[in-house]
Amino acid sequence: MLREPGANSGIIMKGIGGFYYVKTAESVLECNAKGIFRLQGITPLAGDYVDVGESGGGYVVSHIHERNNSFKRPPIANVDNFFLVVSSVEPSPNMLVIDRMTVLCEQRKIKPVIVVTKTDLKAAQEVVDLYSRIGYEVIDVMKDEQAAVERVRDICRRSLSVFSGNSGVGKSTFMNKLCPELSLATREISQKLGRGKHTTRAVELYDFEEGYIADTPGFSALDFERDEKIDKSELASYFPEISEHAEGCFFTGCSHTVEKGCKVLEALNEGLIDPSRHQNYCYLYDEALRIDKARYN
């Protein structure tokens, strides 16, 4: 839920080089952050609602209001909508990255929207069908580009929306079509690397449809594994189709990975859960288990 900025309060539009740009009711102020935040281990983020005061002839972020949610990668707070942009080719869809990202959204009570690009070059029906069956909204840009743009505009209205995706998927290109005045930098895919170069350097909010949209730096699976932690005991609840069947599981603390008689594994064998989704669930479960063991050793 968006909050109205005041004369001495507002939203951080961008943070870079130790400076934070806060949009108030009157202007955008360049601010430092109070030293107490560093001592408390708190970093102001784009999307934070903050109070601003004067200090030494300049402005300072003096208070950060309670966050609805936040991400470490991309570093942003108070997200309402998360658009995960994936391409059908160059680069091909990385299902583990998609599933990890949907898990992180579910963890924060944000329903992700999957935007698929480049289907004019190669179909991505597997991605469209799989995530639509789960209950996520999937938008195929090339099926009807104007309809896709209008649908995304509707979702973004009066909210804070994030666009994120692997480098080279066409995220900035789509955002330019969504909001041409942004003129976000785009570059051709590096044929040598098979991926795009990072064109976005920091998370930045832009005014859009009575709310805000955010372009974010490209990410990789390694970024998530390093920066975002998932509790193994809660993981099943972040996979909607696994959670549905886990409720009928008789085993307390069942991992839903190998246990005989597990209702989730029964559903998997009956074709009610996609094998790739369960495989990625098992990968994330093992990863969380490794992190737990490392913490106590």
Residue pairs with C-beta under 8 A, 6 or more apart in sequence:
1 68
1 80
2 158
2 159
2 160
2 211
2 212
3 11
3 49
3 65
4 25
5 11
5 23
5 24
5 25
6 24
6 25
7 24
7 25
7 26
8 24
8 51
8 52
8 53
9 24
9 49
9 50
9 51
9 52
10 22
10 23
10 24
10 25
10 29
10 49
10 50
10 52
11 22
11 23
11 47
11 48
11 49
11 50
11 205
11 212
12 20
12 21
12 22
12 23
12 44
12 45
12 46
12 47
12 48
12 50
12 61
12 205
13 21
13 22
13 23
13 28
13 46
13 204
13 205
13 206
13 212
14 20
14 21
14 46
14 202
14 203
14 204
14 205
15 21
15 44
15 45
15 46
15 202
15 203
16 201
16 202
18 32
18 33
19 30
19 31
19 32
20 30
20 31
20 32
20 33
20 44
20 50
20 61
21 28
21 29
21 30
21 31
22 28
22 29
22 31
22 50
22 52
22 59
22 61
23 205
24 52
29 52
29 59
30 58
30 59
31 52
31 58
31 59
31 60
31 61
32 55
32 58
32 59
32 60
32 61
33 44
33 60
33 61
34 60
34 61
34 62
37 43
37 44
37 61
37 64
42 64
43 75
44 50
44 61
44 64
45 70
45 75
45 76
45 77
45 203
46 75
46 76
46 77
46 202
46 203
46 204
46 205
46 214
47 70
47 76
47 77
47 78
47 79
47 160
47 205
47 212
47 214
48 64
48 65
48 67
48 77
48 78
49 64
49 65
49 78
50 61
50 62
50 63
50 64
50 65
51 61
51 62
51 63
51 65
52 59
52 60
52 61
52 62
53 59
53 60
53 62
54 60
67 77
67 78
68 77
68 78
68 79
69 77
69 78
69 79
69 108
69 109
69 110
70 76
70 77
70 78
70 79
70 108
71 77
71 79
71 104
71 108
71 162
71 228
72 227
72 228
73 219
73 223
73 224
73 227
73 228
74 162
74 164
74 203
74 214
74 216
74 217
74 219
75 203
76 162
76 203
76 214
76 216
78 160
79 108
79 110
79 160
79 161
79 162
80 110
80 159
80 160
80 161
80 211
81 110
81 111
81 113
81 155
81 156
81 159
81 160
81 161
81 162
82 101
82 105
82 110
82 111
82 112
82 113
82 161
82 162
82 164
83 112
83 113
83 114
83 115
83 152
83 161
83 162
83 163
83 164
84 98
84 101
84 102
84 112
84 113
84 114
84 115
84 164
84 165
85 115
85 117
85 163
85 164
85 165
85 169
85 170
85 171
85 174
86 93
86 94
86 98
86 114
86 115
86 116
86 117
86 124
86 127
86 165
86 166
86 169
87 93
87 116
87 117
87 118
87 124
87 165
87 168
87 169
87 170
88 116
88 117
88 118
88 119
88 121
88 122
88 123
88 124
88 127
89 118
89 121
89 122
90 118
90 121
90 168
90 189
90 194
91 166
91 167
91 168
91 169
91 194
91 195
93 124
93 127
94 166
94 221
95 127
95 276
95 280
96 221
96 280
96 283
97 166
97 219
97 220
97 221
97 224
98 114
98 127
98 131
99 239
99 277
99 280
99 281
99 284
100 221
100 224
100 228
100 280
100 284
101 112
101 164
101 224
102 112
102 131
102 136
102 238
103 230
103 235
103 238
103 239
103 284
104 224
104 228
104 230
105 111
105 112
106 112
106 237
106 238
106 239
106 240
107 230
107 234
107 238
111 136
111 137
112 136
113 136
113 137
113 138
113 139
113 152
113 155
114 127
114 131
114 136
114 137
114 138
114 139
115 138
115 139
115 141
115 148
115 152
115 163
115 174
116 124
116 127
116 128
116 138
116 139
116 140
116 141
117 141
117 142
117 169
117 170
117 173
117 174
118 124
118 142
118 169
118 170
119 140
119 141
119 142
119 143
120 142
124 140
127 138
128 138
128 140
130 274
130 276
130 277
131 138
132 138
133 241
133 274
134 240
134 241
134 277
135 240
139 148
139 151
139 152
140 148
141 148
141 170
141 174
145 177
149 177
149 178
152 178
153 178
153 209
155 161
156 208
156 209
156 211
156 213
157 209
157 210
157 211
158 209
158 210
158 211
159 211
159 212
160 205
160 211
160 212
160 213
160 214
161 208
161 211
161 212
161 213
161 214
162 213
162 214
162 216
163 171
163 174
163 175
163 213
163 214
163 215
163 216
164 171
164 216
164 219
165 171
165 218
165 219
166 195
166 218
166 219
166 220
167 195
167 196
167 197
167 198
167 199
167 218
168 189
168 190
168 195
168 196
168 218
169 196
171 215
172 184
172 185
172 186
172 199
172 200
172 215
173 186
175 182
175 184
175 213
175 215
176 182
176 183
176 184
176 186
178 213
179 206
179 208
179 213
182 206
182 215
184 199
184 200
184 215
185 199
185 200
186 199
187 196
187 197
187 199
188 196
189 195
189 196
190 196
190 197
196 218
198 217
198 218
200 215
200 216
200 217
200 218
201 217
202 217
203 214
203 215
203 216
203 217
204 214
204 215
205 212
205 213
205 214
206 212
206 213
206 214
206 215
225 287
229 288
229 291
230 238
230 284
230 287
230 288
231 288
232 255
232 285
232 288
232 289
232 292
233 253
235 281
235 284
235 285
235 288
236 242
236 243
236 246
236 256
236 264
236 281
237 243
237 246
239 277
239 281
241 267
241 272
241 273
241 274
241 277
242 256
242 264
242 273
242 277
242 278
242 281
245 263
245 264
245 266
245 267
245 272
245 273
246 254
246 256
246 263
246 264
248 263
249 256
249 262
249 263
249 264
250 261
250 263
251 259
251 261
251 262
254 262
254 264
255 285
256 262
256 264
256 265
256 281
256 285
257 281
257 282
257 285
258 265
259 265
264 273
264 278
267 273
268 275
268 278
